[in-house]
C-alpha cells in the first residue's frame, strides 16, 4: 500500500512531534530535543486507501559530554517506517571508529556463539530438567482467575502473552506511567471501555489498535482474561458486545 502521511508522537503527546507527507517516509529524531530518560515513540502511518496502523518504539536517551545518544530497546517487527535517533552534535563532530567495537567485539561474539552452540549440542544428548518459564508463570496466573472466566482463560492468556505481556508485564504489573498496570486497575470494571481500547487503541499514546488483527471472539477472550486475572474480578465480555463496538 502507498503511504500518504506519517505522524510521530512522543510520550503520549496529543500533537505529533514529526509529520511527514512526502517521501522519503523516514522518522529522524534528535535525542537532544527529548532529554535524558525512557521515551515512547508512536508512529502512525496512513495509507492511500484510507487505512492506518500504529507502531510503538521504546528508547533510552543518555548524555555523554555534549552528545546525546538514543538507544532503541523495543521496536516492532516489519514496521513500514524506519526510525533513526541521531544527535546533531554527533553529525557535526563524528566520533572515530572504535577498534574494540569493530574488531575485538565481533571476535568475542563469534567465540561466544561457538561455545553456546557446543554447550547446546552437549546438553541435547543428556536429559534436561524442566525449568520454569514465563509461559508457566502466566499459566499459574490463570489459576488465580475468578471462576466466571474459567471458560475463556486459556485462549485469553495465550492472546495476552503474545500481544500484551511485553508492555504490561506477564503478571499485569505494567511499566510505570508509559504502560499502566492492569492488575488492580479499577478502570477495567467498565467492560465497554476495555473493549473499545483493545479495538481502537488510544491515538497519541503507546496503545495500538487490534481491530484488524483480532476477531470478535479473540478480543472477547482477551478482555475477559484481563478483567479477571491477577486478582481482578470484573466478569466476562461476549463476542456480541465486541461486535457492537467494532
C-alpha positions as CSV (number, residue, x, y, z in Angstrom):
1,X,0.0,0.0,0.0
2,X,1.1,3.5,-0.7
3,X,1.9,5.7,2.3
4,X,0.5,9.2,2.2
5,X,1.2,10.5,5.7
6,X,3.3,9.7,8.8
7,X,2.9,11.2,12.2
8,X,5.3,10.5,15.2
9,X,4.0,11.1,18.8
10,X,6.4,11.1,21.8
11,X,5.4,10.0,25.3
12,X,1.6,10.1,24.6
13,X,1.6,13.7,23.4
14,X,-1.7,14.8,21.7
15,X,0.1,16.6,18.9
16,X,2.7,14.9,16.6
17,X,6.3,15.8,17.0
18,X,7.0,15.0,13.4
19,X,4.6,14.9,10.4
20,X,5.8,13.6,7.0
21,X,3.7,13.9,3.9
22,X,6.3,13.3,1.1
23,X,8.8,10.6,0.5
24,X,11.2,9.5,1.9
25,X,8.9,8.4,4.8
26,X,11.6,8.1,7.5
27,X,11.4,9.4,11.0
28,X,14.6,11.0,12.3
29,X,14.7,12.4,15.9
30,X,17.3,14.3,17.7
31,X,17.7,12.8,21.2
32,X,19.0,16.1,22.5
33,X,15.5,17.6,21.9
34,X,13.9,14.9,24.0
35,X,16.0,14.9,27.1
36,X,17.5,12.0,29.1
37,X,15.4,9.1,30.2
38,X,13.0,6.5,28.8
39,X,10.7,7.6,26.0
40,X,7.9,6.0,23.9
41,X,7.5,6.9,20.2
42,X,4.2,6.0,18.5
43,X,4.4,6.2,14.7
44,X,1.0,6.4,12.9
45,X,1.1,5.5,9.2
46,X,-1.8,6.5,6.9
47,X,-2.2,4.8,3.5
48,X,-3.8,5.9,0.2
49,X,-6.8,3.5,0.7
50,X,-7.7,5.3,4.0
51,X,-6.4,2.7,6.3
52,X,-3.8,3.3,9.0
53,X,-1.7,1.5,11.6
54,X,0.5,2.3,14.6
55,X,3.9,1.0,15.7
56,X,5.5,1.6,19.0
57,X,9.2,2.1,19.8
58,X,10.7,2.4,23.3
59,X,14.1,4.0,23.6
60,X,16.5,5.4,26.2
61,X,18.3,8.7,25.8
62,X,21.7,9.2,27.6
63,X,24.1,12.1,27.6
64,X,27.9,11.8,27.4
65,X,29.9,15.0,27.4
66,X,28.0,17.2,24.9
67,X,26.4,14.4,22.9
68,X,23.0,12.8,23.4
69,X,22.6,9.2,22.4
70,X,19.3,7.4,21.8
71,X,19.2,3.6,22.1
72,X,16.0,1.8,20.9
73,X,15.2,-1.0,23.4
74,X,11.9,-2.2,21.9
75,X,10.9,-2.0,18.2
76,X,8.1,-3.6,16.2
77,X,8.7,-6.3,13.6
78,X,8.1,-5.5,9.9
79,X,7.3,-1.8,10.5
80,X,6.9,0.2,7.3
81,X,8.7,3.2,8.6
82,X,12.4,3.4,9.5
83,X,13.2,5.3,12.7
84,X,16.6,6.9,13.4
85,X,17.9,8.7,16.6
86,X,20.7,11.0,15.6
87,X,22.2,13.8,17.7
88,X,23.0,16.9,15.6
89,X,26.3,17.4,17.5
90,X,27.3,13.8,16.7
91,X,26.7,14.5,13.0
92,X,28.9,17.7,13.0
93,X,31.6,16.0,15.1
94,X,31.5,12.3,14.3
95,X,33.4,10.1,16.7
96,X,36.3,8.0,15.2
97,X,35.6,4.2,14.8
98,X,36.0,2.2,18.0
99,X,38.6,-0.5,17.4
100,X,37.0,-2.6,20.2
101,X,33.5,-2.4,18.7
102,X,34.5,-3.1,15.1
103,X,37.4,-5.6,15.6
104,X,37.6,-7.2,19.1
105,X,33.8,-7.4,19.9
106,X,32.9,-9.4,16.7
107,X,35.6,-11.9,17.6
108,X,34.3,-12.2,21.1
109,X,30.8,-12.7,19.8
110,X,31.9,-15.3,17.4
111,X,33.7,-17.3,20.1
112,X,30.6,-16.9,22.4
113,X,28.3,-18.3,19.7
114,X,30.7,-21.2,19.1
115,X,30.8,-22.0,22.9
116,X,27.0,-21.7,23.2
117,X,26.5,-24.0,20.2
118,X,28.8,-26.6,21.7
119,X,27.0,-26.4,25.0
120,X,23.6,-26.8,23.4
121,X,24.9,-29.8,21.4
122,X,26.2,-31.4,24.6
123,X,23.0,-30.7,26.6
124,X,20.9,-32.2,23.8
125,X,22.5,-35.5,24.4
126,X,21.5,-35.6,28.1
127,X,18.2,-35.3,29.9
128,X,17.3,-31.8,30.7
129,X,15.3,-30.9,33.9
130,X,12.2,-28.9,33.3
131,X,12.8,-25.2,34.1
132,X,10.1,-22.6,35.0
133,X,9.4,-20.3,32.1
134,X,7.4,-17.1,31.6
135,X,4.7,-19.2,30.0
136,X,4.5,-21.3,33.2
137,X,4.3,-18.1,35.2
138,X,1.5,-16.9,33.0
139,X,-0.2,-20.3,33.3
140,X,0.0,-20.1,37.1
141,X,-1.7,-16.7,37.0
142,X,-4.6,-18.3,35.1
143,X,-5.3,-20.4,38.1
144,X,-5.9,-17.2,40.1
145,X,-8.6,-16.0,37.7
146,X,-12.2,-15.8,39.0
147,X,-14.3,-19.0,38.2
148,X,-16.7,-17.0,36.0
149,X,-13.9,-16.6,33.5
150,X,-12.8,-20.2,33.5
151,X,-14.1,-20.9,30.0
152,X,-12.0,-18.2,28.4
153,X,-8.8,-18.1,30.4
154,X,-6.8,-20.5,28.2
155,X,-7.3,-18.6,25.0
156,X,-7.2,-15.2,26.7
157,X,-4.0,-16.0,28.5
158,X,-2.3,-17.0,25.2
159,X,-3.6,-13.8,23.4
160,X,-2.3,-11.7,26.3
161,X,1.1,-13.4,26.3
162,X,1.6,-12.8,22.5
163,X,0.0,-9.3,22.3
164,X,0.2,-7.5,25.6
165,X,2.7,-9.1,28.1
166,X,5.8,-7.4,26.5
167,X,4.4,-4.0,27.6
168,X,2.0,-4.6,30.5
169,X,4.0,-7.4,32.1
170,X,3.4,-11.2,32.4
171,X,1.6,-10.6,35.7
172,X,-0.2,-7.3,34.6
173,X,2.3,-5.3,36.7
174,X,2.8,-2.7,33.9
175,X,5.9,-0.5,33.3
176,X,5.5,2.8,35.1
177,X,3.3,5.5,33.6
178,X,4.0,4.6,30.0
179,X,2.5,1.1,30.2
180,X,-0.1,1.2,33.0
181,X,-0.6,-1.8,35.3
182,X,-3.7,-4.0,34.7
183,X,-3.6,-5.8,38.0
184,X,-5.9,-4.0,40.4
185,X,-6.9,-1.4,37.7
186,X,-10.4,-0.1,38.6
187,X,-10.8,1.2,35.0
188,X,-11.3,-2.5,33.9
189,X,-14.7,-2.5,35.6
190,X,-16.1,-0.8,32.5
191,X,-16.3,-3.6,30.0
192,X,-17.2,-1.3,27.1
193,X,-14.1,0.9,27.8
194,X,-11.8,-2.2,27.9
195,X,-13.2,-3.5,24.6
196,X,-13.1,0.0,22.9
197,X,-9.4,0.4,23.9
198,X,-8.4,-3.0,22.6
199,X,-10.4,-2.5,19.3
200,X,-9.3,1.1,18.5
201,X,-6.3,1.8,20.7
202,X,-5.6,5.2,22.1
203,X,-4.2,7.6,19.4
204,X,-1.3,9.6,20.7
205,X,-0.3,7.0,23.3
206,X,1.6,3.8,23.1
207,X,-1.6,1.7,23.0
208,X,-2.2,0.2,19.4
209,X,-5.5,-0.9,17.9
210,X,-6.2,-4.7,17.5
211,X,-9.4,-4.4,15.5
212,X,-7.8,-5.5,12.2
213,X,-5.7,-8.3,13.7
214,X,-8.1,-10.0,16.3
215,X,-11.6,-11.4,15.8
216,X,-14.6,-10.6,17.9
217,X,-14.2,-13.9,19.8
218,X,-10.5,-13.3,20.4
219,X,-11.0,-9.8,21.7
220,X,-13.8,-11.1,24.0
221,X,-11.4,-13.8,25.3
222,X,-8.6,-11.3,25.8
223,X,-10.8,-8.7,27.5
224,X,-12.4,-11.4,29.8
225,X,-8.9,-12.6,30.8
226,X,-7.6,-9.1,31.6
227,X,-10.8,-8.3,33.6
228,X,-10.5,-11.4,35.7
229,X,-6.7,-12.1,36.1
230,X,-4.2,-11.1,38.9
231,X,-7.0,-10.6,41.5
232,X,-9.3,-8.7,39.2
233,X,-12.9,-9.9,39.2
234,X,-15.0,-7.8,36.7
235,X,-16.7,-10.6,34.7
236,X,-16.7,-11.8,31.1
237,X,-17.2,-9.9,27.8
238,X,-19.1,-11.6,25.0
239,X,-18.2,-11.6,21.2
240,X,-21.6,-9.9,20.6
241,X,-20.6,-7.0,22.9
242,X,-17.3,-6.7,20.9
243,X,-19.2,-6.8,17.6
244,X,-21.5,-4.0,18.7
245,X,-18.5,-1.7,19.5
246,X,-16.4,-2.6,16.4
